[in-house]
Amino acid sequence: MDLNGKTALVTGAAGGIGIAIVERIGHAGARVAVADRVMDGIAADAHLPGDLLDPTYADGLAEAAARQLGGLDIVINNAGAITRGPVAETTDADWSLSLGVSVEAPFRICRAAIPLMASGGGGAIVNTASCWGLRPGPNHALYCMTKAALASLTQCMGMDYAHQGIRINAVCPNEVDTPMLRSGFAKRGFDPNKAVEELAETVPLGRSAGPGDIADVILFLASDAARYICGALVEVNGGKPVS
C-alpha cells in the first residue's frame, strides 16, 4: 500500500480516527493536508484550519489542498458528529450540526475535488460512514440518517465517476474506542473505562475497535491495492451487528 508521490486531504484530522489516518497515509509516503477546527501538534505537510459548517470553507478545501500540495489524488472525508436521542428530542442545532458536518460538507468537498482529480487522471475518495447508517440502531435517529445519506452518496458517486478513474468508497465502522466515544459515555453518566470494557464484551472478536483498525482499512481503500473496489461500503465491526 505505497502512496509515494500521492497527495491527500483528510478532514476531521484531529479526532482519534483522523490522527491515525494521517499517520498511516503519511508513513505510506503521501503528502498530507489536514483539515479541522484545531490541529495543534498534528504533523502534516499543510494545515487548513476551519469550520466545515462554513460553506465557503468546505467549498474551497479541495482547491486549497491541491494548491499547497501540488495536486490532489486522495480525499478522506473523515469528519463527523454524533447526535444521540430520538427525533422528538432532537433540536434544530443538532440537525444543523449533524447534516452540516456529516452530509453537506462531504458533498461540497467531493463536488470540488472530483473535477480536480479528473483533470489529473483519477484519484480515490474515502468517506467515513457507519454500520449504523446501514442498519439503524435505537436512539440515534439523526446520526443514523446522516450516515445513511453519506453511504448512499458514496454509492451513487462510485458509479458516476468510475469512468474518470475516480474510485469512491466508504468505510463503515461500528463503535470505536475514541475520545468522542468516551466523552459520550461520560456525558450520559457512565464511567468511560468501564463502559468501553463492557462494550468490548459484546464484540465477537473480543475487543473494541481502535482508531488504527479503521485507519488501516481507509489506507487500503485509498491505495492501488484497492484498485478494483469502487462504490463499496466496507464494514469494519469485529463481527458485531448493530443493536
Secondary structure, DSSP 8 states (H G I E B T S, - for coil): ---TT-EEEEESTTSHHHHHHHHHHHHTT-EEEEE-S--TT---SEE----TTSHHHHHHHHHHHHHHHTS--EEEE-------B-GGG--HHHHHHHHIIIIIHHHHHHHHHHHHHHHTT-EEEEEE--HHHHS--TTBHHHHHHHHHHHHHHHHHHHHSGGGTEEEEEEEE--B-SHHHHHHHHHTT--HHHHHHHHHTTSTTSS-B-HHHHHHHHHHHHSGGGTT--S-EEEESTT----
